[in-house]
Amino acid sequence: NADMLEMASGAYVKATKHRVVATSFERRKGSRFSFPIFIHPRREVELQPDVTAMQALRKRISQVGFNGHLLKE
């Protein structure tokens, strides 16, 4: 995800929140669908010294309230 890319790039690439705002044209025409795509590196990839992709994912998931210990190594 973008958080991992920001970490791995030393903040060269900035993470952003996903947000969809409907234009007035879209509100008149009906629904709009948005499908974010999340691509993760392999679990063992080091994003920073001593921080693997799995460790970063566990931390992020626990920040949003999910029980991160369910993600097994």
C-alpha positions in Angstrom: 0.0 0.0 0.0 1.0 3.6 -0.2 2.2 3.7 3.4 4.7 0.9 2.6 5.8 2.7 -0.6 6.4 5.9 1.4 8.4 4.0 3.9 10.5 2.1 1.4 11.2 5.2 -0.7 12.4 7.2 2.4 9.3 9.5 2.0 10.2 10.3 -1.6 6.8 9.0 -2.6 4.1 10.4 -0.3 1.2 8.2 0.9 -2.2 9.7 0.4 -5.7 9.0 1.8 -8.1 7.5 -0.7 -11.0 9.9 -1.2 -13.7 10.2 -3.8 -15.7 13.4 -4.3 -18.6 13.3 -6.7 -18.9 16.2 -9.1 -22.3 17.9 -9.6 -22.5 16.1 -13.0 -22.1 12.7 -11.3 -24.6 13.6 -8.6 -27.2 14.3 -11.3 -26.4 11.1 -13.3 -26.5 8.6 -10.4 -24.0 6.4 -8.5 -20.3 6.5 -8.8 -18.1 3.5 -8.0 -14.4 3.7 -7.0 -12.2 0.6 -6.6 -8.9 1.2 -5.0 -6.2 -1.4 -5.7 -3.8 -2.4 -3.0 -0.5 -4.0 -3.9 1.7 -5.4 -1.2 5.3 -6.5 -1.3 6.2 -10.0 -0.1 6.0 -10.3 3.6 9.8 -10.6 4.0 10.7 -7.5 2.0 12.6 -4.9 4.2 11.0 -1.5 3.8 13.4 0.1 6.2 16.3 -1.4 8.1 14.7 -4.0 10.5 11.1 -3.3 9.3 9.6 -6.0 7.0 6.4 -5.5 5.0 4.6 -7.9 7.3 5.6 -5.8 10.4 4.5 -2.6 8.7 1.2 -4.2 7.7 0.5 -5.5 11.2 1.1 -2.1 12.6 -1.2 -0.3 10.1 -4.0 -2.9 10.6 -3.9 -2.5 14.4 -4.0 1.3 14.0 -7.3 1.0 12.2 -8.8 -1.2 14.9 -8.3 -4.7 13.4 -6.8 -7.4 15.5 -3.4 -7.6 13.8 -2.3 -10.8 15.5 -4.6 -12.7 13.1 -2.0 -12.1 10.4 0.4 -15.1 10.6 4.0 -15.0 9.5 
